[in-house]
Amino acid sequence: MAPHISALRAARPDRLLWASDWPHTELKGATPQAGDLADLLHAWVPDAALRQRVLVENPAALYGF
């Protein structure tokens, strides 16, 4: 997964968003833990400024708020 994420970060950082399928209603097996998912975000997007874009600025631009 890491090579794909690196390519996306390099190509279109202005289009990256963070999303989930919470509340995980169709999951078979163990439910993902929110902390583990946050750890993945930090591993995949280590730059704090880009995380701000992914979590706040890009969704705001996409949805117009």
Distance bins in CASP14 RR format, pairs under 12 A and 6 or more apart:
PFRMAT RR
TARGET T0000
AUTHOR 0000-0000-0000
RMODE 2
METHOD distances of the structure
MODEL  1
1 7 0 0 0 0 0 1 0 0 0 0 0
1 8 0 0 0 0 0 1 0 0 0 0 0
1 40 0 0 0 0 1 0 0 0 0 0 0
1 43 0 0 0 0 1 0 0 0 0 0 0
1 44 1 0 0 1 0 0 0 0 0 0 0
2 8 0 0 0 0 0 1 0 0 0 0 0
2 9 0 0 0 0 0 1 0 0 0 0 0
2 40 0 0 0 0 0 1 0 0 0 0 0
2 43 0 0 0 0 1 0 0 0 0 0 0
2 44 1 0 0 1 0 0 0 0 0 0 0
2 45 0 0 0 0 0 1 0 0 0 0 0
2 46 0 0 0 0 0 1 0 0 0 0 0
3 9 0 0 0 0 0 1 0 0 0 0 0
3 10 0 0 0 0 0 1 0 0 0 0 0
3 44 0 0 0 0 0 1 0 0 0 0 0
4 10 0 0 0 0 0 1 0 0 0 0 0
4 11 0 0 0 0 0 1 0 0 0 0 0
4 16 0 0 0 0 0 1 0 0 0 0 0
4 44 0 0 0 0 1 0 0 0 0 0 0
5 11 0 0 0 0 0 1 0 0 0 0 0
5 12 0 0 0 0 0 1 0 0 0 0 0
5 13 0 0 0 0 0 1 0 0 0 0 0
5 16 0 0 0 0 1 0 0 0 0 0 0
5 18 0 0 0 0 0 1 0 0 0 0 0
5 40 0 0 0 0 1 0 0 0 0 0 0
5 41 0 0 0 0 0 1 0 0 0 0 0
5 43 0 0 0 0 1 0 0 0 0 0 0
5 44 1 0 1 0 0 0 0 0 0 0 0
5 45 1 0 0 1 0 0 0 0 0 0 0
5 46 0 0 0 0 0 1 0 0 0 0 0
5 50 0 0 0 0 0 1 0 0 0 0 0
5 54 0 0 0 0 0 1 0 0 0 0 0
6 13 0 0 0 0 0 1 0 0 0 0 0
6 16 0 0 0 0 0 1 0 0 0 0 0
6 43 0 0 0 0 0 1 0 0 0 0 0
6 44 0 0 0 0 1 0 0 0 0 0 0
6 45 0 0 0 0 0 1 0 0 0 0 0
6 46 0 0 0 0 0 1 0 0 0 0 0
6 47 0 0 0 0 0 1 0 0 0 0 0
6 50 0 0 0 0 0 1 0 0 0 0 0
7 13 0 0 0 0 0 1 0 0 0 0 0
7 16 0 0 0 0 0 1 0 0 0 0 0
7 44 0 0 0 0 0 1 0 0 0 0 0
8 14 0 0 0 0 0 1 0 0 0 0 0
8 15 1 0 0 1 0 0 0 0 0 0 0
8 16 1 0 0 1 0 0 0 0 0 0 0
8 17 0 0 0 0 0 1 0 0 0 0 0
8 44 0 0 0 0 1 0 0 0 0 0 0
8 45 0 0 0 0 1 0 0 0 0 0 0
8 50 0 0 0 0 0 1 0 0 0 0 0
8 54 0 0 0 0 0 1 0 0 0 0 0
8 58 0 0 0 0 0 1 0 0 0 0 0
9 15 0 0 0 0 0 1 0 0 0 0 0
9 16 1 0 0 1 0 0 0 0 0 0 0
9 44 0 0 0 0 1 0 0 0 0 0 0
9 45 1 0 0 1 0 0 0 0 0 0 0
9 46 0 0 0 0 1 0 0 0 0 0 0
9 47 0 0 0 0 1 0 0 0 0 0 0
9 49 0 0 0 0 0 1 0 0 0 0 0
9 50 1 0 0 1 0 0 0 0 0 0 0
9 51 0 0 0 0 0 1 0 0 0 0 0
9 53 0 0 0 0 0 1 0 0 0 0 0
9 54 0 0 0 0 1 0 0 0 0 0 0
10 16 0 0 0 0 0 1 0 0 0 0 0
10 50 0 0 0 0 0 1 0 0 0 0 0
12 50 0 0 0 0 0 1 0 0 0 0 0
12 53 0 0 0 0 0 1 0 0 0 0 0
12 54 0 0 0 0 0 1 0 0 0 0 0
12 58 0 0 0 0 1 0 0 0 0 0 0
13 45 0 0 0 0 1 0 0 0 0 0 0
13 47 0 0 0 0 1 0 0 0 0 0 0
13 49 0 0 0 0 1 0 0 0 0 0 0
13 50 1 0 1 0 0 0 0 0 0 0 0
13 51 0 0 0 0 0 1 0 0 0 0 0
13 52 0 0 0 0 0 1 0 0 0 0 0
13 53 1 0 0 1 0 0 0 0 0 0 0
13 54 0 0 0 0 1 0 0 0 0 0 0
13 57 0 0 0 0 0 1 0 0 0 0 0
13 58 0 0 0 0 1 0 0 0 0 0 0
14 50 0 0 0 0 0 1 0 0 0 0 0
14 53 1 0 0 1 0 0 0 0 0 0 0
14 54 0 0 0 0 1 0 0 0 0 0 0
14 57 0 0 0 0 1 0 0 0 0 0 0
14 58 1 0 0 1 0 0 0 0 0 0 0
14 59 0 0 0 0 0 1 0 0 0 0 0
14 60 0 0 0 0 0 1 0 0 0 0 0
14 61 1 0 0 1 0 0 0 0 0 0 0
14 62 0 0 0 0 1 0 0 0 0 0 0
15 50 0 0 0 0 0 1 0 0 0 0 0
15 53 0 0 0 0 1 0 0 0 0 0 0
15 54 0 0 0 0 1 0 0 0 0 0 0
15 57 0 0 0 0 0 1 0 0 0 0 0
15 58 1 0 0 1 0 0 0 0 0 0 0
15 59 0 0 0 0 0 1 0 0 0 0 0
15 61 0 0 0 0 1 0 0 0 0 0 0
15 62 0 0 0 0 1 0 0 0 0 0 0
16 41 0 0 0 0 0 1 0 0 0 0 0
16 44 0 0 0 0 1 0 0 0 0 0 0
16 45 1 0 0 1 0 0 0 0 0 0 0
16 47 0 0 0 0 0 1 0 0 0 0 0
16 50 1 0 0 1 0 0 0 0 0 0 0
16 51 0 0 0 0 1 0 0 0 0 0 0
16 52 0 0 0 0 0 1 0 0 0 0 0
16 53 1 0 0 1 0 0 0 0 0 0 0
16 54 1 0 1 0 0 0 0 0 0 0 0
16 55 0 0 0 0 1 0 0 0 0 0 0
16 56 0 0 0 0 0 1 0 0 0 0 0
16 57 0 0 0 0 0 1 0 0 0 0 0
16 58 1 0 0 1 0 0 0 0 0 0 0
16 59 0 0 0 0 1 0 0 0 0 0 0
16 61 0 0 0 0 0 1 0 0 0 0 0
16 62 0 0 0 0 0 1 0 0 0 0 0
17 41 0 0 0 0 0 1 0 0 0 0 0
17 45 0 0 0 0 0 1 0 0 0 0 0
17 51 0 0 0 0 0 1 0 0 0 0 0
17 53 0 0 0 0 1 0 0 0 0 0 0
17 54 1 0 0 1 0 0 0 0 0 0 0
17 55 0 0 0 0 1 0 0 0 0 0 0
17 56 0 0 0 0 0 1 0 0 0 0 0
17 57 0 0 0 0 0 1 0 0 0 0 0
17 58 1 0 1 0 0 0 0 0 0 0 0
17 59 1 0 1 0 0 0 0 0 0 0 0
17 60 0 0 0 0 0 1 0 0 0 0 0
17 61 0 0 0 0 1 0 0 0 0 0 0
17 62 1 0 0 1 0 0 0 0 0 0 0
17 63 0 0 0 0 1 0 0 0 0 0 0
18 37 0 0 0 0 1 0 0 0 0 0 0
18 38 0 0 0 0 1 0 0 0 0 0 0
18 40 0 0 0 0 1 0 0 0 0 0 0
18 41 1 0 1 0 0 0 0 0 0 0 0
18 42 0 0 0 0 0 1 0 0 0 0 0
18 44 0 0 0 0 1 0 0 0 0 0 0
18 45 0 0 0 0 1 0 0 0 0 0 0
18 50 0 0 0 0 0 1 0 0 0 0 0
18 51 0 0 0 0 1 0 0 0 0 0 0
18 52 0 0 0 0 0 1 0 0 0 0 0
18 53 0 0 0 0 0 1 0 0 0 0 0
18 54 1 0 1 0 0 0 0 0 0 0 0
18 55 1 0 1 0 0 0 0 0 0 0 0
18 56 0 0 0 0 1 0 0 0 0 0 0
18 57 0 0 0 0 0 1 0 0 0 0 0
18 58 0 0 0 0 1 0 0 0 0 0 0
18 59 0 0 0 0 1 0 0 0 0 0 0
19 37 0 0 0 0 0 1 0 0 0 0 0
19 41 0 0 0 0 0 1 0 0 0 0 0
19 54 0 0 0 0 0 1 0 0 0 0 0
19 55 0 0 0 0 0 1 0 0 0 0 0
19 58 0 0 0 0 0 1 0 0 0 0 0
19 59 0 0 0 0 1 0 0 0 0 0 0
19 62 0 0 0 0 0 1 0 0 0 0 0
20 27 0 0 0 0 0 1 0 0 0 0 0
20 31 0 0 0 0 0 1 0 0 0 0 0
20 32 1 0 0 1 0 0 0 0 0 0 0
20 33 0 0 0 0 0 1 0 0 0 0 0
20 34 0 0 0 0 1 0 0 0 0 0 0
20 35 0 0 0 0 0 1 0 0 0 0 0
20 36 0 0 0 0 0 1 0 0 0 0 0
20 37 1 0 0 1 0 0 0 0 0 0 0
20 38 0 0 0 0 0 1 0 0 0 0 0
20 40 0 0 0 0 0 1 0 0 0 0 0
20 41 0 0 0 0 0 1 0 0 0 0 0
20 55 0 0 0 0 0 1 0 0 0 0 0
21 27 1 0 0 1 0 0 0 0 0 0 0
21 31 0 0 0 0 0 1 0 0 0 0 0
21 32 0 0 0 0 1 0 0 0 0 0 0
21 37 0 0 0 0 0 1 0 0 0 0 0
22 31 0 0 0 0 1 0 0 0 0 0 0
22 32 0 0 0 0 1 0 0 0 0 0 0
22 33 0 0 0 0 0 1 0 0 0 0 0
22 34 0 0 0 0 1 0 0 0 0 0 0
22 37 0 0 0 0 1 0 0 0 0 0 0
23 31 0 0 0 0 1 0 0 0 0 0 0
23 32 0 0 0 0 0 1 0 0 0 0 0
23 34 0 0 0 0 0 1 0 0 0 0 0
24 30 0 0 0 0 1 0 0 0 0 0 0
24 31 1 0 1 0 0 0 0 0 0 0 0
24 32 1 0 0 1 0 0 0 0 0 0 0
24 33 0 0 0 0 0 1 0 0 0 0 0
24 34 0 0 0 0 0 1 0 0 0 0 0
24 37 0 0 0 0 0 1 0 0 0 0 0
25 31 0 0 0 0 0 1 0 0 0 0 0
30 36 0 0 0 0 0 1 0 0 0 0 0
31 37 0 0 0 0 0 1 0 0 0 0 0
32 38 0 0 0 0 0 1 0 0 0 0 0
32 39 0 0 0 0 0 1 0 0 0 0 0
32 40 0 0 0 0 1 0 0 0 0 0 0
33 39 0 0 0 0 1 0 0 0 0 0 0
33 40 0 0 0 0 0 1 0 0 0 0 0
34 40 0 0 0 0 0 1 0 0 0 0 0
34 41 0 0 0 0 0 1 0 0 0 0 0
35 41 0 0 0 0 1 0 0 0 0 0 0
35 42 0 0 0 0 1 0 0 0 0 0 0
35 43 0 0 0 0 0 1 0 0 0 0 0
36 42 0 0 0 0 0 1 0 0 0 0 0
36 43 0 0 0 0 0 1 0 0 0 0 0
37 43 0 0 0 0 0 1 0 0 0 0 0
37 44 0 0 0 0 0 1 0 0 0 0 0
38 44 0 0 0 0 0 1 0 0 0 0 0
38 45 0 0 0 0 0 1 0 0 0 0 0
38 51 0 0 0 0 0 1 0 0 0 0 0
38 55 0 0 0 0 0 1 0 0 0 0 0
39 45 0 0 0 0 0 1 0 0 0 0 0
39 46 0 0 0 0 0 1 0 0 0 0 0
40 46 0 0 0 0 0 1 0 0 0 0 0
40 51 0 0 0 0 0 1 0 0 0 0 0
41 47 0 0 0 0 0 1 0 0 0 0 0
41 48 0 0 0 0 0 1 0 0 0 0 0
41 50 0 0 0 0 0 1 0 0 0 0 0
41 51 1 0 0 1 0 0 0 0 0 0 0
41 52 0 0 0 0 0 1 0 0 0 0 0
41 54 1 0 0 1 0 0 0 0 0 0 0
41 55 1 0 0 1 0 0 0 0 0 0 0
42 48 0 0 0 0 1 0 0 0 0 0 0
42 50 0 0 0 0 0 1 0 0 0 0 0
42 51 1 0 0 1 0 0 0 0 0 0 0
42 54 0 0 0 0 0 1 0 0 0 0 0
42 55 0 0 0 0 0 1 0 0 0 0 0
43 51 0 0 0 0 0 1 0 0 0 0 0
44 50 0 0 0 0 1 0 0 0 0 0 0
44 51 0 0 0 0 1 0 0 0 0 0 0
44 54 0 0 0 0 1 0 0 0 0 0 0
45 51 1 0 1 0 0 0 0 0 0 0 0
45 52 0 0 0 0 1 0 0 0 0 0 0
45 53 0 0 0 0 1 0 0 0 0 0 0
45 54 1 0 1 0 0 0 0 0 0 0 0
45 55 0 0 0 0 1 0 0 0 0 0 0
45 58 0 0 0 0 0 1 0 0 0 0 0
46 54 0 0 0 0 0 1 0 0 0 0 0
47 53 0 0 0 0 1 0 0 0 0 0 0
47 54 0 0 0 0 1 0 0 0 0 0 0
48 54 0 0 0 0 0 1 0 0 0 0 0
48 55 0 0 0 0 0 1 0 0 0 0 0
48 56 0 0 0 0 0 1 0 0 0 0 0
49 55 0 0 0 0 0 1 0 0 0 0 0
49 56 0 0 0 0 0 1 0 0 0 0 0
49 57 0 0 0 0 1 0 0 0 0 0 0
50 56 0 0 0 0 0 1 0 0 0 0 0
50 57 0 0 0 0 1 0 0 0 0 0 0
50 58 0 0 0 0 1 0 0 0 0 0 0
51 57 0 0 0 0 0 1 0 0 0 0 0
51 58 0 0 0 0 0 1 0 0 0 0 0
52 58 0 0 0 0 1 0 0 0 0 0 0
52 59 0 0 0 0 0 1 0 0 0 0 0
52 60 0 0 0 0 0 1 0 0 0 0 0
53 59 0 0 0 0 1 0 0 0 0 0 0
53 60 0 0 0 0 1 0 0 0 0 0 0
53 61 0 0 0 0 1 0 0 0 0 0 0
53 62 0 0 0 0 0 1 0 0 0 0 0
54 60 0 0 0 0 0 1 0 0 0 0 0
54 61 0 0 0 0 0 1 0 0 0 0 0
54 62 0 0 0 0 0 1 0 0 0 0 0
56 62 0 0 0 0 0 1 0 0 0 0 0
56 63 0 0 0 0 0 1 0 0 0 0 0
56 65 0 0 0 0 0 1 0 0 0 0 0
57 63 0 0 0 0 0 1 0 0 0 0 0
57 64 0 0 0 0 0 1 0 0 0 0 0
57 65 0 0 0 0 0 1 0 0 0 0 0
58 64 0 0 0 0 0 1 0 0 0 0 0
58 65 0 0 0 0 0 1 0 0 0 0 0
59 65 0 0 0 0 1 0 0 0 0 0 0
END
